[in-house]
Amino acid sequence: MRQLAAIMFSDMSGYTALMQQNEQSATTKRKRLKEVLETSVPNYNGKILQYYGDGALSIFNSAVDGVTCAMYIQELLKEEPTVDLRIGIHTGDISIENEVVYGDGVNLASRIESLAVPGSIFISEKVFDEIKNQENLSAVEMGYFELKNVVQPVRVFALSGNGLTVPARNVLKGKTKHPSNRLAVLPFMNMSTDPENEYFSDGITEEILNAITRVEGLQVTSRTSSFAYKGKNSDIREIGSQLNVDRLLEGSVRKSGNRVRITAQLINATDGYHIWSETYDRDLTDIFEVQDEISHIIANKLRENLNDGSQEEKLVKAPTQNVEAYSHFLKGLHFYNRITPADTRKAIDFFREAIQLEPNYASAFAMLATCYSFLGATGQMQPAEAFEMVHQYSDKALELDNSLATGYAAKGSAYLLYDWNWKPAYESLRRALELNPTTTGAHQLLSLYYLITGQKKEAVDIMEAALKVDPISPVVHKSLADAYLLMGRTEEALKQIEWLLDMQPQMRIAL
């Protein structure tokens, strides 16, 4: 027989320990619990299906009945002899065959009960939605949890009032592993009729990626590895495995005149299940609000609990109100990311045009500094001229916005590669990584600093950290191989070289 029911698991806390200490007291409390359940559950349109050890499984016709009964039970058990009871409730389909209960809802209710603390009643989001309009019932959100044998993170609430225990959220952190917090943002598809608008979809992707990296507790894959899948029809599960992430954010962008439609969807990397999706139809002037909204939603979907500062702080701060300036900036990013001297010079032109329209465009100044660092480091400009520009533009960028990782990374490159001024180089590069851990260029420069100053172990550590956020970057694997070799860790270095040759046989530098 299959039916929809409110499923309640109840369990005595500390019963096993009490049995060892005082068997008579434990037996008395267990008997007391059974009496309370058998007199209470039927009165709320419920039925006890099964006793197990020190607990029971009951079902009710509705969530309201189940929750009300649970509150009554907890109230009765405050009387002598008191019983410390945990209760978990979820609504779902169940099947009963030969007095055995089956169903995903049963497992979920059991897992929610295991999260609860003595004197509390924990409920699923589904139950909360069914009772939230009841004036006499209230609940406090505990956050999102990954529970055993449950595919998606589960949002859990604790009933409040009537003397019920509502634990602090940090009390629960040791009871379950943190929700999935490893994310890759895949390139959003350009759905515009004009293929030239691809710069815009790529830029929006990068802006959202950078915004999400600002949320403490999330591990976000860098642009280099994420964009390696651009234009490829790879299986979501394969991408998730290669990038070592739990969730993937993908989407599309359609730009027409001053209107833009952005579709975003969050996907479970293990099975391709769509966790969340949304479509935004906005004016271009609202583009930063859309990016901020998407970033916050993704952060909340992935994290158990954002600290108050992260919840209130805007993740995307509008760098300009000039849409044309922003368009030039995104075009600059588009050409810079092609990583050729000619395209870098085109990028410089676009960043300069953005600054002409918006003289206080901090991100554009930071990217100008980054471009000149590339040209100076690769011998495409005289180093003295190039790194003078790097200092000039990075100083201006950080004067306008001292939270720009790109500004600190560019500044650090000038100190390290041209000035040989080690201390400010280290400080600038560390600050860049604190602000944005996906700045893999900063990882490599900091690794070089450590090698120059004789800190080989630290050089390995920083490149291993880079590999976590940029797992399929050839440059990262090569830099890590070099660091391993210098430490005498030959076998580990060879593994990195083998990976390089397997992924890119033409990469002769690895030989």
C-alpha positions, -999 to +999 in steps of 0.1 A: +000+000+000+014+034-010+003+067+006+014+103+013+020+109+049+038+131+075+065+108+088+078+113+123+109+096+138+114+100+176+144+088+194+156+089+230+189+107+235+216+090+254+197+058+259+226+034+254+248+053+279+220+054+304+215+016+301+251+011+311+249+035+340+214+028+353+195+000+336+164+005+358+162+043+350+167+036+313+139+010+313+116+033+331+122+062+307+117+039+277+084+026+291+073+062+297+081+072+261+061+043+248+031+052+270+032+088+258+035+078+222+006+054+224-017+078+241-008+108+219-003+096+183-038+083+177-053+115+191-037+134+162-048+112+134-016+092+136-004+057+137+027+041+152+041+018+126+073+005+142+093+006+174+131+002+171+153+001+201+149+034+218+127+051+193+096+048+170+083+056+135+049+071+132+028+086+104+001+112+103-025+123+078-011+158+076+020+178+085+000+199+109-012+168+128+023+155+130+039+187+142+012+194+167+014+159+181+052+162+183+049+194+203+024+178+227+048+148+232+077+170+240+056+189+265+045+157+283+080+144+285+091+174+305+072+159+334+088+133+357+102+109+347+116+132+320+128+118+287+153+136+264+137+131+230+147+140+195+121+143+168+124+146+130+094+151+106+092+150+068+063+147+044+066+121+016+053+090-001+057+057+018+049+021+010+039-005+036+045-042+028+043-069+054+045-043+082+077-030+067+079+007+057+097+018+025+102+051+008+127+080+004+107+101+028+113+076+055+150+078+051+149+116+050+128+119+082+152+096+099+182+117+088+165+149+100+158+133+134+195+124+137+204+161+133+181+171+161+192+177+197+174+166+229+141+185+234+139+197+198+117+190+168+134+193+134+113+195+102+121+195+065+114+225+042+084+206+028+068+204+063+076+240+070+058+251+038+027+232+050+026+247+085+040+282+080+006+298+078-006+283+111-007+311+137+002+288+166+032+272+149+066+288+143+101+276+133+136+288+129+158+279+100+189+258+108+204+259+073+212+234+045+227+200+052+239+171+032+225+140+047+235+104+041+218+087+011+201+120+002+211+134-031+203+171-026+212+194+003+182+195+027+169+227+042+161+221+079+140+240+104+136+237+142+101+243+157+101+270+183+079+280+212+063+259+240+097+254+256+112+236+227+149+236+223+163+255+193+200+249+191+226+274+178+235+265+142+271+259+150+261+232+174+250+211+144+281+215+123+298+185+138+268+163+132+270+162+094+295+172+067+291+206+052+269+209+022+286+208-012+307+239-016+328+232-047+315+250-077+325+256-113+309+283-134+308+271-170+308+296-199+273+310-205+262+304-241+257+333-264+222+331-277+222+364-294+216+366-331+249+384-335+279+360-328+300+391-320+281+393-287+301+364-275+323+388-256+293+398-236+282+362-225+319+354-217+322+386-197+290+380-177+302+345-169+335+358-156+319+386-136+296+361-118+325+337-112+345+365-096+315+376-075+310+341-061+346+337-051+340+365-026+318+343-005+337+327+023+335+290+025+330+283-012+357+267-034+352+280-070+371+267-100+391+293-118+382+307-152+410+289-170+397+254-161+360+263-164+364+279-199+383+248-211+349+234-218+337+263-239+321+250-271+324+214-260+294+191-256+308+173-226+287+153-202+279+172-170+290+143-148+324+140-167+330+178-162+322+175-125+346+147-121+374+163-140+370+196-121+364+178-088+333+199-080+299+190-066+278+216-085+280+234-119+265+267-128+257+271-165+234+294-185+229+315-215+228+352-224+208+368-252+215+405-258+193+426-281+198+464-281+196+476-245+177+444-233+193+413-220+180+379-211+201+358-187+191+322-179+211+305-152+208+270-138+226+252-109+232+215-116+242+186-094+275+173-110+270+137-099+237+130-117+229+161-138+199+169-116+188+206-119+187+221-085+177+256-094+170+277-126+158+312-133+155+335-162+160+373-160+147+398-185+162+431-178+176+464-192+213+465-196+214+492-168+203+464-144+230+440-154+249+443-121+218+437-100+212+405-119+248+393-114+245+401-077+212+382-074+225+351-092+256+351-071+237+353-038+213+326-048+241+303-057+259+310-025+228+302-005+221+270-024+256+258-017+264+269+018+248+258+050+249+292+065+262+325+052+275+348+078+255+380+082+281+401+065+280+380+033+242+380+033+240+417+035+270+428+014+266+431-023+287+406-041+286+427-073+292+464-069+283+484-100+317+497-113+299+522-136+265+533-147+277+538-182+266+507-202+289+515-231+319+517-208+310+483-194+306+469-229+342+481-237+355+465-205+339+432-214+354+433-249+388+440-233+384+409-211+375+389-242+407+398-260+429+396-230+418+360-223+430+350-258+465+353-243+484+365-274+504+397-277+482+410-305+450+403-286+465+418-255+471+451-273+435+451-286+424+445-250+444+476-239+426+497-265+392+486-252+402+492-215+413+527-224+380+534-242+362+522-211+382+546-190+376+575-213+339+570-208+342+562-170+374+579-156+370+562-123+367+526-137+389+508-112+386+473-128+396+488-162+428+503-147+436+470-130+432+451-163+454+477-180+481+469-154+476+432-160+480+436-198+512+455-195+525+429-170+519+402-196+536+422-224+566+430-201+570+395-188+569+379-223+593+404-239+567+421-261+577+454-246+607+469-230+604+457-193+612+492-179+584+508-199+559+479-194+564+477-156+563+514-152+528+512-167+520+483-144+528+504-113+510+534-126+477+516-135+477+493-105+482+522-081+453+540-097+431+509-096+438+503-059+433+540-051+398+537-066+390+502-052+414+485-027+394+452-030+406+444-065+426+411-066+437+419-102+452+452-090+473+435-063+483+407-086+496+431-112+514+452-086+530+420-072+542+410-106+560+443-111+577+441-077+587+405-083+596+403-120+612+438-125+619+455-092+631+424-073+615+439-043+606+407-024+586+419+006+560+441-012+559+414-039+549+388-014+524+411+004+507+421-028+504+385-041+491+372-008+465+399-007+454+391-043+448+355-033+430+365-001+406+385-022+402+360-050+416+325-045+410+317-082+437+342-093+460+314-105+485+338-120+491+351-085+496+315-073+524+310-099+541+343-091+539+336-054+554+301-060+582+318-079+588+342-050+591+312-026+616+295-049+637+326-052+637+330-015+646+294-009+612+283+005+607+252-016+580+236+006+559+268+005+563+268-033+548+233-035+520+242-011+509+272-030+508+253-063+489+225-048+464+251-037+463+264-072+456+229-085+425+227-064+409+257-081+425+252-115+427+214-119+431+212-157+454+241-163+486+230-181+505+259-166+495+250-131+505+213-136+538+224-151+546+248-123+537+222-097+560+197-115+589+222-113+583+227-076+582+190-069+615+185-088+632+212-069+622+194-037+634+161-050+599+147-052+606+131-086+577+106-087+551+133-080+567+156-106+565+128-132+528+123-125+523+160-133+543+157-165+524+125-175+492+144-170+504+172-193+515+148-220+483+129-218+461+160-220+483+180-244+508+157-263+521+187-282+533+205-251+570+200-256+579+222-227+569+193-204+595+169-219 
